[in-house]
Amino acid sequence: MARASEAGRRRAHALRLRTAGLDYAQIAEAPWPPVAESVEPTGGARLYSGPAAARRAVARALAEATDDAPTERRLQARRLDLALAGAWAKALAGDGPGIDRILAIETRRARLLALDLPDAPVEDAGGAVQAAAAELAQKLQRLADLMAARPAGPCGNGAHPPAVAATAVAEARA
């Protein structure tokens, strides 16, 4: 069992290195255990014997990391929640691009969770989730309407002073 967990850790490390942009030859040459994990010198141990072994390890790690669609959908929704939190603070401060980012995030969320489809089954099809989705859709529509109705900014490019954008966001949240 310890041997299997060691192999899994090696594959996971190879995948991290590939994700960081290293090629397979560089991955094979990487020290094992990684310098940050090792309390003793590695003694010249390499992660893999060569590029082909590194390539197989990365491919296997990717296959192991594949989640089913509902799990992936929930993970993506959580990522959108994190992105929304950062954009929301900027939008409240009157940042026009922050408001646009909120709309883009919520559009993506609606597509991901099939919220725009009237009879689409939702992963968590509870009444509270549906009610919250409908309320959010109404608020977003009001925000979009407010943004569309605002006059052109001082440069004529749609940019607005922070107070105008903040007022639009506050009205949309009401």
N, C-alpha and C positions, 0 to 999 in steps of 0.2 A: 504493500500500500504506500509506503514511504517513497518507493521508486516511482510509482504512478504520479504522486503529487509533485515530485521533483520534475518529472517530465512535463507535467501541466504548467508548472511555474516557468520552466524554460520556454515552452510554447507561448505563454502569455507575455514573457519578456520579449521574445522575438516579434510578436505582434505589435507591442508598444514601439519597438525600434523601427519596424516597417512603417507604422503609422506616422512616426516622426520623420520619415523620409529616407532612412538608410536603405541602401540596396542590399541584396542577399549576401554578397561577399562581405560587406561591412558587418552585417548581422552575425554571420558565421565567425568572424574574427573578434566579436565583442567578448569581453571577459565574463567568465562565469565562475562563481556567482557575481552579480553586478557589484561594482565597487561600493556602492551605498549600502548594500546588504551584508557585505563581507566584513567580519571583524578581523580577519587574518588576510594576509596577502593571498591573491588567487593562485600564485605559482604558475601563471601563464596558461591557465585553463581557458579554453575557448568555448563559446556558446554551442557551436556546431562544427562538424568536421569540414564542411564546405558549403558553398552557395546552394547546391541542390538540396542538402539536408535542411538548410534554413528555409528554403522555399516550401518544402513539404511541411515543416513545422508551422509556418505562417498559414498555409492553406488549411491545415487541420485546426489551428486555433480559430480561424474564421468560421469554419464549419461548426465548431463547438459553441461559438458565441452567437449563432443565429437563434433568434427568439421567434416564437410563433406570432402571428399578426396581432392578436389582442394584447399580448405583452408589449410588443413594439409600439402599438398605438398608445398604450398607457404611458410608456416611457417618453414618447414624443410629446404627449399632452403635458407631462411634468416639465419637460424642457421649455415648452411654450409658456407655462406658468412662470418659470424663472425669468424668461425674457420679458414677459409682460410686467413683472414687478419692477424691473429696471426702467422700462419705457414709461410706465405710469408716473413715476416720480418726475421724470423729465417733462411729461405732458402737463402735469399739474403746475410746473414752474413756468409754463407758457411756451415751451419749446415746440414749434410747429412740426419739425421732423419727428419729435417724440410722439405727437398725436398721430402722424402718418404711420409710425411704427406700430402703435396700438392697433390701428385699423388693419394693418398687414398681418399682425400676429393673430388677431381675432378671425380674420378671413381664413387664415391657414387652419386655425382650430376648428372652424365651422366645416371646412372641407375634410379634415382628418376625422372628425367625429360624426360626419354626415348630418350636421345640424340644420342645413338648409333644405334638406329633403323632408317634405311634410310627413310622410309615413315611414321614414327610414328607421329601422330598429337601431337603437343606440346601445353601446356596450353596457352602460349602467342606465337602463331605461326606467329608473324610478321617477315618480312624479315630481320630486323635488329637483332632480337634475333637469327635467324637461322644462319646468317652470323657470328655473334659473337661466336656462339657455334662451328661452323666449324673452325674458326680461333683459338679458344682455343684448340680444339682437335688437330690441327696441331702443336701448340706450345707444348702441352703436349707430343705428340709423339716424337717431336724433343728432348725434355728434357729426355724422357725415352731412346731414342737412344743414346744420349750423355752419360747418366749414364751407360748404358750397355757397351759402348765402352771404358770406362775409365779403366786404369790398376788397379790391386789390390792395396790396400793401404799398408802402411808400415808394418802392422801386418798381411797382407794377408787376412783380413776379409772384404775387400771392403771399409774400412774407408779411407777417403781422407782428405788431408789438406784443410782448409777453402778456400784457394785461388782457388783450383781446382774446388770445388763445386760451389763457387761463379761464376767462369767463365762459368761453365755448365749452371747455371741458367740465366746468362746474355745472353749467346748464344741462349738459348731457348726462351727468351723474344724478341729477335731481329726479 
